[in-house]
Amino acid sequence: MTTNGDVLIKVDDVHKVYNKKLHALNGVSNEIRKGEVVVIIGPSGSGKSTFLRSLNLLEVPTTGHIYFEGTDITSKKTDIDKHRQKMGMVFQHFNLFPHKTILDNITLAPMKLLGKSKEEAQKRGMELLRLVGLEEKANGYPSQLSGGQKQRIAIVRSLAMDPDVMLFDEPTSALDPEMVGEVLELMKKLAHDGMTMVVVTHEMGFAKEVGTRCIFMDEGQIKEEGAPEEFFDHPTEPRLQDFLSKVL
Amino acid sequence: MANFQDKFILNFITDNRWHYIWNGLLTTLQITFFAVLLGITLGFLIAIVRSTHDKTGRMKIGNVICNIYITVIRGTPVVVQLMIIYYVVFSSVDINKVIVAILAFGMNSGAYVAEIFRSGIMSVDQGQFEAGRSLGFNYRQTMIHIITPQAFKNVLPALGNEFIVLLKETSVSGYIAMQDLTKGGDIIRSRTFDAFMPLIAVAIIYLVMVMIFSKLVSMLERRLRNSDH
Protein backbone atom coordinates (compact mmCIF):
# COMPACT_ATOMS: atom_id res chain seq x y z
CA MET A 1 0.00 0.00 0.00
CA THR A 2 1.19 3.46 -0.73
CA THR A 3 0.34 5.11 2.58
CA ASN A 4 1.18 4.16 6.10
CA GLY A 5 -1.11 6.60 7.90
CA ASP A 6 -3.09 5.73 10.99
CA VAL A 7 -6.03 3.41 10.59
CA LEU A 8 -9.14 5.57 10.28
CA ILE A 9 -11.78 2.93 9.63
CA LYS A 10 -11.41 -0.73 10.49
CA VAL A 11 -13.99 -3.16 9.15
CA ASP A 12 -14.04 -6.49 10.90
CA ASP A 13 -15.86 -9.46 9.35
CA VAL A 14 -19.03 -7.57 8.42
CA HIS A 15 -22.07 -9.46 7.16
CA LYS A 16 -25.27 -7.90 5.94
CA VAL A 17 -28.26 -10.14 5.38
CA TYR A 18 -31.62 -8.89 4.09
CA ASN A 19 -34.77 -10.80 4.94
CA LYS A 20 -32.75 -13.66 6.37
CA LYS A 21 -31.60 -14.89 2.97
CA LEU A 22 -30.10 -12.21 0.73
CA HIS A 23 -26.41 -11.87 1.61
CA ALA A 24 -25.39 -8.39 0.50
CA LEU A 25 -22.14 -8.57 2.46
CA ASN A 26 -20.52 -11.87 3.19
CA GLY A 27 -17.65 -11.41 5.58
CA VAL A 28 -15.88 -8.18 4.63
CA SER A 29 -12.79 -7.00 6.49
CA ASN A 30 -10.62 -4.04 5.60
CA GLU A 31 -8.69 -1.10 6.95
CA ILE A 32 -8.81 2.41 5.60
CA ARG A 33 -5.89 4.60 6.52
CA LYS A 34 -5.55 8.34 6.72
CA GLY A 35 -4.80 9.91 3.35
CA GLU A 36 -5.84 6.91 1.29
CA VAL A 37 -8.11 7.16 -1.72
CA VAL A 38 -9.78 3.77 -1.82
CA VAL A 39 -11.73 3.05 -4.97
CA ILE A 40 -14.29 0.25 -4.88
CA ILE A 41 -15.41 -1.28 -8.15
CA GLY A 42 -17.51 -4.29 -8.99
CA PRO A 43 -20.59 -5.40 -10.92
CA SER A 44 -24.02 -4.24 -9.80
CA GLY A 45 -25.32 -6.24 -6.87
CA SER A 46 -21.78 -7.01 -5.73
CA GLY A 47 -22.35 -5.30 -2.38
CA LYS A 48 -20.06 -2.34 -3.01
CA SER A 49 -22.68 0.29 -2.17
CA THR A 50 -23.83 -1.69 0.86
CA PHE A 51 -20.23 -1.83 2.02
CA LEU A 52 -19.77 1.92 1.61
CA ARG A 53 -23.08 2.71 3.30
CA SER A 54 -22.22 0.46 6.22
CA LEU A 55 -19.10 2.55 6.92
CA ASN A 56 -21.29 5.32 8.36
CA LEU A 57 -24.00 2.90 9.42
CA LEU A 58 -26.63 3.99 6.90
CA GLU A 59 -26.76 0.22 6.54
CA VAL A 60 -26.44 -1.47 9.90
CA PRO A 61 -24.37 -4.67 9.63
CA THR A 62 -26.15 -7.86 10.64
CA THR A 63 -22.96 -9.09 12.31
CA GLY A 64 -19.40 -7.81 12.55
CA HIS A 65 -17.82 -4.59 13.77
CA ILE A 66 -16.80 -1.28 12.28
CA TYR A 67 -14.36 0.94 14.11
CA PHE A 68 -14.03 4.62 13.26
CA GLU A 69 -11.08 6.45 14.82
CA GLY A 70 -10.80 3.66 17.35
CA THR A 71 -14.46 3.60 18.41
CA ASP A 72 -16.71 0.64 17.67
CA ILE A 73 -19.53 2.48 15.90
CA THR A 74 -21.55 -0.73 15.54
CA SER A 75 -21.88 -0.84 19.32
CA LYS A 76 -25.34 0.18 20.55
CA LYS A 77 -23.70 2.45 23.14
CA THR A 78 -21.99 4.59 20.52
CA ASP A 79 -23.59 7.90 19.58
CA ILE A 80 -23.41 7.38 15.85
CA ASP A 81 -24.61 10.93 15.09
CA LYS A 82 -21.44 12.38 16.63
CA HIS A 83 -19.23 10.16 14.47
CA ARG A 84 -21.23 10.79 11.30
CA GLN A 85 -20.33 14.47 11.64
CA LYS A 86 -16.76 13.42 10.85
CA MET A 87 -17.74 11.22 7.89
CA GLY A 88 -18.93 13.15 4.86
CA MET A 89 -21.13 11.33 2.39
CA VAL A 90 -21.92 12.10 -1.23
CA PHE A 91 -24.82 10.35 -2.92
CA GLN A 92 -25.54 9.32 -6.48
CA HIS A 93 -28.64 11.52 -6.54
CA PHE A 94 -27.05 14.49 -4.71
CA ASN A 95 -29.86 14.75 -2.13
CA LEU A 96 -29.56 18.50 -1.74
CA PHE A 97 -32.30 20.03 0.40
CA PRO A 98 -34.67 21.54 -2.19
CA HIS A 99 -36.42 23.86 0.28
CA LYS A 100 -33.21 25.62 1.27
CA THR A 101 -30.95 27.98 -0.65
CA ILE A 102 -27.55 26.72 -1.78
CA LEU A 103 -25.83 28.59 1.04
CA ASP A 104 -28.33 27.33 3.62
CA ASN A 105 -27.73 23.78 2.39
CA ILE A 106 -24.09 24.26 3.29
CA THR A 107 -24.50 26.14 6.56
CA LEU A 108 -27.37 24.13 8.09
CA ALA A 109 -25.32 21.33 9.64
CA PRO A 110 -22.37 23.48 10.87
CA MET A 111 -24.80 25.86 12.57
CA LYS A 112 -27.07 23.26 14.15
CA LEU A 113 -24.48 20.60 14.95
CA LEU A 114 -21.17 22.40 15.46
CA GLY A 115 -22.71 25.45 17.08
CA LYS A 116 -21.18 27.85 14.57
CA SER A 117 -22.63 31.34 14.38
CA LYS A 118 -24.46 32.30 11.22
CA GLU A 119 -21.67 34.70 10.15
CA GLU A 120 -19.01 32.10 10.77
CA ALA A 121 -20.88 29.37 8.91
CA GLN A 122 -21.69 31.67 5.99
CA LYS A 123 -18.11 32.88 5.73
CA ARG A 124 -16.88 29.31 5.50
CA GLY A 125 -19.77 28.48 3.15
CA MET A 126 -18.79 31.25 0.75
CA GLU A 127 -15.14 30.14 0.87
CA LEU A 128 -16.22 26.65 -0.11
CA LEU A 129 -18.49 27.99 -2.85
CA ARG A 130 -15.55 29.96 -4.26
CA LEU A 131 -13.51 26.75 -4.18
CA VAL A 132 -15.98 25.19 -6.61
CA GLY A 133 -16.61 28.42 -8.51
CA LEU A 134 -20.31 28.63 -7.64
CA GLU A 135 -20.34 31.62 -5.30
CA GLU A 136 -22.83 33.49 -7.48
CA LYS A 137 -25.35 30.69 -6.86
CA ALA A 138 -25.29 31.15 -3.08
CA ASN A 139 -28.83 32.50 -2.84
CA GLY A 140 -30.32 30.32 -5.55
CA TYR A 141 -32.10 27.03 -4.98
CA PRO A 142 -30.89 23.53 -5.91
CA SER A 143 -33.52 23.25 -8.65
CA GLN A 144 -31.71 26.02 -10.55
CA LEU A 145 -28.49 24.02 -10.83
CA SER A 146 -27.26 21.49 -13.36
CA GLY A 147 -26.47 17.97 -12.20
CA GLY A 148 -22.74 18.61 -12.06
CA GLN A 149 -23.27 21.79 -10.07
CA LYS A 150 -25.60 19.98 -7.68
CA GLN A 151 -23.02 17.31 -7.00
CA ARG A 152 -20.29 19.87 -6.42
CA ILE A 153 -22.57 21.61 -3.91
CA ALA A 154 -23.30 18.25 -2.26
CA ILE A 155 -19.56 17.67 -1.86
CA VAL A 156 -19.10 21.15 -0.46
CA ARG A 157 -22.00 20.61 1.96
CA SER A 158 -20.13 17.63 3.39
CA LEU A 159 -16.84 19.51 3.48
CA ALA A 160 -18.42 22.26 5.57
CA MET A 161 -18.44 19.82 8.48
CA ASP A 162 -14.64 19.37 8.17
CA PRO A 163 -14.90 15.59 7.93
CA ASP A 164 -11.98 13.21 8.45
CA VAL A 165 -13.14 10.97 5.63
CA MET A 166 -15.41 11.39 2.63
CA LEU A 167 -17.57 8.56 1.31
CA PHE A 168 -18.70 8.74 -2.31
CA ASP A 169 -21.52 6.49 -3.50
CA GLU A 170 -21.34 6.49 -7.32
CA PRO A 171 -21.07 10.30 -7.41
CA THR A 172 -21.06 10.59 -11.20
CA SER A 173 -23.49 7.83 -12.18
CA ALA A 174 -26.53 10.11 -12.40
CA LEU A 175 -24.75 12.82 -14.38
CA ASP A 176 -24.86 13.65 -18.06
CA PRO A 177 -21.51 12.67 -19.59
CA GLU A 178 -20.35 16.25 -20.12
CA MET A 179 -20.74 16.97 -16.40
CA VAL A 180 -18.76 14.02 -15.09
CA GLY A 181 -15.47 15.83 -15.57
CA GLU A 182 -16.17 18.79 -13.31
CA VAL A 183 -17.13 16.50 -10.41
CA LEU A 184 -14.11 14.24 -10.87
CA GLU A 185 -11.88 17.33 -11.02
CA LEU A 186 -13.15 18.45 -7.63
CA MET A 187 -12.65 14.98 -6.19
CA LYS A 188 -9.12 14.95 -7.56
CA LYS A 189 -8.46 18.28 -5.90
CA LEU A 190 -9.69 16.87 -2.58
CA ALA A 191 -7.50 13.80 -2.92
CA HIS A 192 -4.59 16.03 -3.73
CA ASP A 193 -5.19 18.03 -0.58
CA GLY A 194 -4.88 14.85 1.44
CA MET A 195 -8.54 14.03 2.11
CA THR A 196 -9.16 10.39 2.98
CA MET A 197 -11.69 9.11 0.49
CA VAL A 198 -13.64 5.94 -0.15
CA VAL A 199 -15.20 5.99 -3.59
CA VAL A 200 -17.62 3.58 -5.21
CA THR A 201 -17.48 4.34 -8.91
CA HIS A 202 -17.54 3.08 -12.47
CA GLU A 203 -14.97 5.66 -13.55
CA MET A 204 -11.94 3.46 -14.20
CA GLY A 205 -9.88 6.43 -15.32
CA PHE A 206 -10.38 8.07 -11.94
CA ALA A 207 -9.55 4.83 -10.14
CA LYS A 208 -6.28 4.49 -12.03
CA GLU A 209 -5.24 8.09 -11.78
CA VAL A 210 -6.34 9.12 -8.30
CA GLY A 211 -6.84 5.89 -6.37
CA THR A 212 -4.12 4.80 -3.98
CA ARG A 213 -5.78 1.42 -3.57
CA CYS A 214 -8.45 -0.39 -5.53
CA ILE A 215 -10.90 -2.96 -4.21
CA PHE A 216 -12.87 -5.33 -6.40
CA MET A 217 -16.06 -6.66 -4.84
CA ASP A 218 -18.27 -9.48 -6.03
CA GLU A 219 -20.91 -11.58 -4.32
CA GLY A 220 -20.62 -9.55 -1.12
CA GLN A 221 -16.91 -10.16 -0.72
CA ILE A 222 -13.66 -8.40 -1.45
CA LYS A 223 -12.19 -10.55 -4.22
CA GLU A 224 -9.08 -8.56 -4.97
CA GLU A 225 -7.35 -5.42 -3.83
CA GLY A 226 -4.13 -3.65 -4.60
CA ALA A 227 -2.41 -0.59 -5.95
CA PRO A 228 -4.03 0.61 -9.19
CA GLU A 229 -1.12 -0.38 -11.49
CA GLU A 230 -1.11 -3.98 -10.29
CA PHE A 231 -4.83 -4.12 -10.04
CA PHE A 232 -5.60 -2.97 -13.57
CA ASP A 233 -2.58 -4.35 -15.41
CA HIS A 234 -2.15 -7.72 -13.75
CA PRO A 235 -5.43 -8.81 -12.20
CA THR A 236 -5.24 -12.32 -10.77
CA GLU A 237 -8.86 -12.97 -9.88
CA PRO A 238 -10.72 -14.36 -12.94
CA ARG A 239 -13.92 -12.44 -12.04
CA LEU A 240 -11.95 -9.18 -12.02
CA GLN A 241 -10.29 -10.05 -15.34
CA ASP A 242 -13.73 -10.70 -16.78
CA PHE A 243 -15.15 -7.48 -15.25
CA LEU A 244 -12.28 -5.33 -16.50
CA SER A 245 -12.51 -6.79 -20.00
CA LYS A 246 -16.11 -5.62 -20.11
CA VAL A 247 -15.69 -2.10 -18.73
CA LEU A 248 -12.30 -1.03 -20.10
CA MET B 1 -88.33 44.00 -6.51
CA ALA B 2 -90.56 45.44 -3.79
CA ASN B 3 -91.34 41.87 -2.90
CA PHE B 4 -87.63 41.12 -2.48
CA GLN B 5 -87.20 44.16 -0.28
CA ASP B 6 -90.13 43.17 1.90
CA LYS B 7 -88.77 39.69 2.32
CA PHE B 8 -85.31 41.00 3.12
CA ILE B 9 -86.73 43.27 5.82
CA LEU B 10 -88.89 40.47 7.18
CA ASN B 11 -86.04 37.96 7.35
CA PHE B 12 -83.16 40.10 8.54
CA ILE B 13 -84.33 43.47 9.87
CA THR B 14 -87.54 42.78 11.75
CA ASP B 15 -86.86 41.82 15.37
CA ASN B 16 -83.14 42.19 14.57
CA ARG B 17 -83.19 38.73 13.00
CA TRP B 18 -79.77 39.32 11.42
CA HIS B 19 -78.42 38.68 14.91
CA TYR B 20 -79.14 34.97 14.39
CA ILE B 21 -76.91 35.02 11.33
CA TRP B 22 -74.20 37.21 12.84
CA ASN B 23 -73.96 35.38 16.17
CA GLY B 24 -74.17 32.05 14.37
CA LEU B 25 -71.31 33.09 12.12
CA LEU B 26 -69.16 34.04 15.13
CA THR B 27 -69.88 30.67 16.74
CA THR B 28 -69.05 28.81 13.53
CA LEU B 29 -65.77 30.71 13.16
CA GLN B 30 -64.87 30.16 16.79
CA ILE B 31 -65.49 26.41 16.57
CA THR B 32 -63.66 26.10 13.26
CA PHE B 33 -60.63 28.08 14.35
CA PHE B 34 -59.98 26.13 17.55
CA ALA B 35 -60.93 22.80 15.98
CA VAL B 36 -58.36 23.44 13.24
CA LEU B 37 -55.68 24.13 15.87
CA LEU B 38 -56.63 20.97 17.79
CA GLY B 39 -56.79 18.97 14.56
CA ILE B 40 -53.36 20.11 13.40
CA THR B 41 -51.76 19.41 16.78
CA LEU B 42 -53.36 16.01 17.15
CA GLY B 43 -52.79 15.11 13.52
CA PHE B 44 -49.16 16.14 13.63
CA LEU B 45 -48.45 14.06 16.74
CA ILE B 46 -50.20 11.01 15.31
CA ALA B 47 -48.39 11.40 12.00
CA ILE B 48 -45.02 11.57 13.76
CA VAL B 49 -45.75 8.39 15.70
CA ARG B 50 -47.04 6.56 12.64
CA SER B 51 -44.26 7.61 10.26
CA THR B 52 -41.57 6.95 12.86
CA HIS B 53 -42.99 3.46 13.11
CA ASP B 54 -43.09 3.13 9.31
CA LYS B 55 -39.50 4.32 8.95
CA THR B 56 -37.75 2.77 11.93
CA GLY B 57 -40.03 0.10 13.41
CA ARG B 58 -39.99 1.86 16.77
CA MET B 59 -43.07 3.05 18.72
CA LYS B 60 -45.05 -0.14 18.16
CA ILE B 61 -47.61 0.48 20.91
CA GLY B 62 -48.04 4.12 19.97
CA ASN B 63 -48.67 3.08 16.41
CA VAL B 64 -51.36 0.58 17.44
CA ILE B 65 -53.13 3.22 19.54
CA CYS B 66 -52.98 5.75 16.70
CA ASN B 67 -54.29 3.17 14.27
CA ILE B 68 -57.28 2.38 16.45
CA TYR B 69 -57.96 6.10 16.86
CA ILE B 70 -57.88 6.74 13.12
CA THR B 71 -60.03 3.69 12.37
CA VAL B 72 -62.72 4.61 14.89
CA ILE B 73 -62.82 8.31 14.01
CA ARG B 74 -62.88 7.76 10.27
CA GLY B 75 -65.32 4.88 10.57
CA THR B 76 -68.11 6.84 12.27
CA PRO B 77 -70.01 9.98 11.22
CA VAL B 78 -68.88 13.22 12.79
CA VAL B 79 -72.40 14.10 13.86
CA VAL B 80 -72.62 10.85 15.83
CA GLN B 81 -69.26 11.60 17.44
CA LEU B 82 -70.49 15.08 18.32
CA MET B 83 -73.62 13.71 19.98
CA ILE B 84 -71.71 10.99 21.82
CA ILE B 85 -69.33 13.55 23.26
CA TYR B 86 -72.14 15.86 24.34
CA TYR B 87 -74.83 13.42 25.45
CA VAL B 88 -72.65 10.52 26.66
CA VAL B 89 -69.18 11.68 27.64
CA PHE B 90 -70.22 15.00 29.15
CA SER B 91 -73.80 14.00 30.00
CA SER B 92 -73.49 14.71 33.70
CA VAL B 93 -71.19 17.69 33.36
CA ASP B 94 -72.30 21.24 32.75
CA ILE B 95 -70.01 22.21 29.93
CA ASN B 96 -69.93 24.97 27.36
CA LYS B 97 -71.27 23.57 24.10
CA VAL B 98 -68.66 25.46 22.12
CA ILE B 99 -65.97 23.47 23.90
CA VAL B 100 -67.80 20.24 23.14
CA ALA B 101 -67.99 21.17 19.47
CA ILE B 102 -64.32 22.17 19.34
CA LEU B 103 -63.37 18.83 20.93
CA ALA B 104 -65.56 16.80 18.61
CA PHE B 105 -64.57 18.53 15.36
CA GLY B 106 -60.92 18.86 16.39
CA MET B 107 -60.60 15.20 17.29
CA ASN B 108 -62.37 14.23 14.09
CA SER B 109 -60.18 16.45 11.93
CA GLY B 110 -57.06 15.18 13.72
CA ALA B 111 -57.55 11.70 12.29
CA TYR B 112 -57.71 13.02 8.73
CA VAL B 113 -54.89 15.52 9.21
CA ALA B 114 -52.74 12.70 10.64
CA GLU B 115 -53.02 10.71 7.44
CA ILE B 116 -52.43 13.81 5.33
CA PHE B 117 -49.25 14.66 7.27
CA ARG B 118 -48.10 11.05 7.21
CA SER B 119 -48.50 10.83 3.45
CA GLY B 120 -46.52 14.06 3.21
CA ILE B 121 -43.69 12.73 5.36
CA MET B 122 -43.57 9.44 3.45
CA SER B 123 -43.58 11.30 0.12
CA VAL B 124 -40.28 13.03 0.90
CA ASP B 125 -37.53 11.09 -0.82
CA GLN B 126 -35.64 8.65 1.42
CA GLY B 127 -32.42 10.25 0.13
CA GLN B 128 -33.31 13.46 1.98
CA PHE B 129 -33.47 11.49 5.17
CA GLU B 130 -30.15 9.79 4.50
CA ALA B 131 -28.49 13.08 3.60
CA GLY B 132 -29.61 14.53 6.93
CA ARG B 133 -28.50 11.54 8.95
CA SER B 134 -25.16 11.31 7.14
CA LEU B 135 -24.39 14.92 8.07
CA GLY B 136 -24.81 13.92 11.71
CA PHE B 137 -28.38 15.03 12.42
CA ASN B 138 -30.27 12.66 14.67
CA TYR B 139 -33.72 11.35 13.75
CA ARG B 140 -35.57 14.22 15.43
CA GLN B 141 -33.36 16.97 13.97
CA THR B 142 -33.64 15.43 10.51
CA MET B 143 -37.42 15.45 10.85
CA ILE B 144 -37.53 19.05 12.07
CA HIS B 145 -35.05 20.70 9.71
CA ILE B 146 -35.30 18.60 6.57
CA ILE B 147 -38.35 16.37 6.32
CA THR B 148 -41.32 18.24 7.81
CA PRO B 149 -40.77 21.54 5.94
CA GLN B 150 -40.87 19.64 2.66
CA ALA B 151 -43.75 17.44 3.82
CA PHE B 152 -45.78 20.49 4.83
CA LYS B 153 -45.30 22.06 1.43
CA ASN B 154 -46.35 18.84 -0.29
CA VAL B 155 -49.56 18.46 1.69
CA LEU B 156 -50.67 22.09 1.83
CA PRO B 157 -53.40 21.67 -0.83
CA ALA B 158 -54.79 18.56 0.91
CA LEU B 159 -54.61 20.33 4.24
CA GLY B 160 -56.48 23.35 2.86
CA ASN B 161 -59.12 20.98 1.55
CA GLU B 162 -59.48 19.32 4.95
CA PHE B 163 -60.10 22.67 6.63
CA ILE B 164 -62.73 23.61 4.09
CA VAL B 165 -64.48 20.32 4.89
CA LEU B 166 -64.15 21.05 8.60
CA LEU B 167 -65.63 24.53 8.28
CA LYS B 168 -68.68 23.14 6.50
CA GLU B 169 -69.00 20.12 8.79
CA THR B 170 -69.54 22.40 11.75
CA SER B 171 -72.98 23.01 10.24
CA VAL B 172 -74.22 19.90 12.07
CA SER B 173 -73.63 21.63 15.43
CA GLY B 174 -77.38 22.16 15.58
CA TYR B 175 -77.71 18.52 16.60
CA ILE B 176 -76.56 19.46 20.10
CA ALA B 177 -78.72 22.59 19.97
CA MET B 178 -75.89 24.98 19.20
CA GLN B 179 -76.73 28.12 17.33
CA ASP B 180 -74.13 28.17 14.64
CA LEU B 181 -74.49 29.84 11.25
CA THR B 182 -76.66 27.08 9.77
CA LYS B 183 -78.88 26.90 12.81
CA GLY B 184 -79.22 30.70 12.76
CA GLY B 185 -80.59 30.59 9.24
CA ASP B 186 -82.87 27.75 10.16
CA ILE B 187 -84.28 29.63 13.14
CA ILE B 188 -85.14 32.58 10.90
CA ARG B 189 -86.84 30.18 8.48
CA SER B 190 -88.96 28.79 11.29
CA ARG B 191 -89.99 32.29 12.37
CA THR B 192 -90.73 33.81 8.97
CA PHE B 193 -91.79 30.68 7.09
CA ASP B 194 -89.57 31.84 4.26
CA ALA B 195 -86.96 29.22 3.42
CA PHE B 196 -85.36 30.85 0.41
CA MET B 197 -83.79 33.96 1.77
CA PRO B 198 -82.22 32.83 5.06
CA LEU B 199 -80.90 29.59 3.62
CA ILE B 200 -79.46 31.24 0.52
CA ALA B 201 -77.89 33.88 2.75
CA VAL B 202 -76.30 31.18 4.87
CA ALA B 203 -75.06 29.36 1.78
CA ILE B 204 -73.51 32.55 0.39
CA ILE B 205 -71.72 33.26 3.66
CA TYR B 206 -70.20 29.76 3.70
CA LEU B 207 -69.21 30.16 0.06
CA VAL B 208 -67.51 33.50 0.66
CA MET B 209 -65.61 32.13 3.67
CA VAL B 210 -64.39 29.14 1.68
CA MET B 211 -63.36 31.36 -1.22
CA ILE B 212 -61.38 33.67 1.06
CA PHE B 213 -59.74 30.69 2.74
CA SER B 214 -58.86 29.04 -0.58
CA LYS B 215 -57.28 32.29 -1.70
CA LEU B 216 -55.16 32.44 1.45
CA VAL B 217 -54.02 28.83 1.00
CA SER B 218 -53.04 29.38 -2.61
CA MET B 219 -51.11 32.50 -1.64
CA LEU B 220 -49.23 30.52 0.98
CA GLU B 221 -48.65 27.76 -1.55
CA ARG B 222 -47.13 30.20 -4.00
CA ARG B 223 -44.84 31.60 -1.33
CA LEU B 224 -43.60 28.17 -0.33
CA ARG B 225 -43.10 27.21 -3.93
CA ASN B 226 -40.45 29.86 -4.54
CA SER B 227 -37.75 27.19 -4.26
CA ASP B 228 -38.85 25.20 -7.33
CA HIS B 229 -38.34 27.34 -10.38
HADDOCK unambig.tbl for C-alpha pairs under 7 A between the chains (distance, minus, plus):
assign (segid A and resid 81 and name CA) (segid B and resid 136 and name CA) 4.52 0.50 0.50
assign (segid A and resid 81 and name CA) (segid B and resid 137 and name CA) 6.17 0.50 0.50
assign (segid A and resid 81 and name CA) (segid B and resid 138 and name CA) 5.93 0.50 0.50
assign (segid A and resid 82 and name CA) (segid B and resid 136 and name CA) 6.16 0.50 0.50
assign (segid A and resid 84 and name CA) (segid B and resid 134 and name CA) 5.75 0.50 0.50
assign (segid A and resid 84 and name CA) (segid B and resid 135 and name CA) 6.13 0.50 0.50
assign (segid A and resid 84 and name CA) (segid B and resid 136 and name CA) 4.77 0.50 0.50
assign (segid A and resid 85 and name CA) (segid B and resid 135 and name CA) 5.43 0.50 0.50
assign (segid A and resid 85 and name CA) (segid B and resid 136 and name CA) 4.52 0.50 0.50
assign (segid A and resid 88 and name CA) (segid B and resid 134 and name CA) 6.88 0.50 0.50
assign (segid A and resid 88 and name CA) (segid B and resid 135 and name CA) 6.57 0.50 0.50
assign (segid A and resid 89 and name CA) (segid B and resid 134 and name CA) 6.24 0.50 0.50
assign (segid A and resid 95 and name CA) (segid B and resid 127 and name CA) 5.65 0.50 0.50
assign (segid A and resid 95 and name CA) (segid B and resid 128 and name CA) 5.52 0.50 0.50
assign (segid A and resid 95 and name CA) (segid B and resid 131 and name CA) 6.12 0.50 0.50
assign (segid A and resid 97 and name CA) (segid B and resid 128 and name CA) 6.83 0.50 0.50
assign (segid A and resid 98 and name CA) (segid B and resid 227 and name CA) 6.76 0.50 0.50
assign (segid A and resid 99 and name CA) (segid B and resid 150 and name CA) 6.57 0.50 0.50
assign (segid A and resid 99 and name CA) (segid B and resid 227 and name CA) 5.79 0.50 0.50
assign (segid A and resid 109 and name CA) (segid B and resid 135 and name CA) 6.67 0.50 0.50
assign (segid A and resid 141 and name CA) (segid B and resid 227 and name CA) 5.70 0.50 0.50
assign (segid A and resid 143 and name CA) (segid B and resid 228 and name CA) 5.82 0.50 0.50
assign (segid A and resid 143 and name CA) (segid B and resid 229 and name CA) 6.56 0.50 0.50
assign (segid A and resid 144 and name CA) (segid B and resid 229 and name CA) 6.77 0.50 0.50
assign (segid A and resid 158 and name CA) (segid B and resid 135 and name CA) 6.88 0.50 0.50
